[in-house]
Structures are given as C-alpha cells and as structure tokens.
Amino acid sequence: MSSRVIAIDGPAGSGKSTTAKAVAARLGLPHVESGALYRAVTLAALDSGVPFEGQRLAALARSLPIRLDLTNAGFRPEIAGVDVSAEIRSERVTADVSEVSAIPHVRDWVNEEVRAAVRRHPRGAVLDGRDIGTVVFPDAALKIFLTASPEARARRRLLQDGKPADTDAVRREIAALELRDAKDSSRAVAPLRQAEDAVPLDTSSLSFDEQVERIVELARNLFS
C-alpha cells in the first residue's frame, strides 16, 4: 500500500481539485493534480502546433520538459521551467484536454511523472484525477470517489468562473458536463470509474467545509 497517499477521483465539476488542495493543507501533505499535466501537454501542443499524436506529444513533454515542480505551496505545472498554472485553465485547453488525456502514450508519461513527483515526497501526498485510485495508485491508502448531481456541479462551475447561474446557463453547463462524463467514462484507456475499495462521497447537499472535513476525518482515522 502506498503510504499516506490519498486518491480523490470523480467526474468533471465534482470539485476534486479544490477539495484535494484543502485536504492536503489540513493534513500537511502536498497536493498533486494529475490533470494539470494533461492540461500542460495540451497547452504545449496547441502553442507549438504539434498534432495530437501519442508518441509526438510524449516526446514534446519530455523535451520541453513539462513537469511538476515541488514548491512551498505544493506541486505546480511548469513548461520549460515556466509556471503555467493559470494558462492551463484557459477555455481552449479545456476544449481539447479530454482528447489528449485519452491518448495512451500521454497517459503513460503522465503516470510516470506523477509517481516520480510522489516519490520525491515520501511522507505522502493527496492526488486528484479520474483514474488515480484505479490506475496511477491502485494501492493508495485512502481512495475517495467524489460525486455530485449534474445540477450542483453545473452551478458550482458557473460560480467558480464568475458567471451567472441562471436557468439557461445551468442547462447548458449540465449538457457540457454530461458530454464530458460520457467521453471520460467510455474511453478505451483508463476510463472514469469508481475503484472497488473507494469511499463514495456525494457532495450535492454538503458545504465545501463539510466535504473536506469528512475526508480529513477518514484520513486521520486511517493514519492514526
């Protein structure tokens, strides 16, 4: 079992990243977001004009290089030594990251980088993604599968982006999330699914603090 590795998986818009960051801070562990690497590869490909072909993308990631750098604030994505934490959240990256993340060569490279990042911090780490508990760290000490209703996820995403959560906007966001869920769940390589030994946590009716507290409590009971 990977010592003190906490894997938080779930669909798009479930709040995996923000929850994982908060849990990591509460437990004094670094946060590793695998999705940041997929986004960084997508950004690099778009900026360099490299087509979405597995071997070429993996070669691009290694040559730049793209990596997770451990800072006092945790791991951050870098391209050629430049922090791209903000750039990888752009709409153009979001539009293509699902396609890039489904490419086997890219997934293999990302998994190698994530495992290497965790090895650099032997006390453990909190990770979030879609296949952390099933593929990247199947022996994680604690696995959480974070979910919420499509409407709750849509409203949270709109509010996070500073957009009005009116009925029409929520309806459009739900459609976008359902499309993303279908792509992530049906892809041939490492599809989104709940690990058999994961703890399901539906946050539809929970506040952010409540969902963080539940995971922290589970971790402390396990690690004490």
Protein Blocks (a to p, Z undefined) as FASTA:
>chain_A
ZZhiacdeddehklmmmmmmmmmmmnopacddfklmmmmmmmmmmmnopacdfklmmmmm
mmmpgcddddfkbccddeehiacklmmmpmklmmmmmmmmmpmklmmmmmmmmmmmmmmm
mnbpcdddjklmmmmmmmbfbdcdddddfklmmmmmmmmnopacbfklmmmmmmmmmmmm
mmmmmpmbhpadddfkbccddfklpcfklmmmmmmmmmmmmmZZ
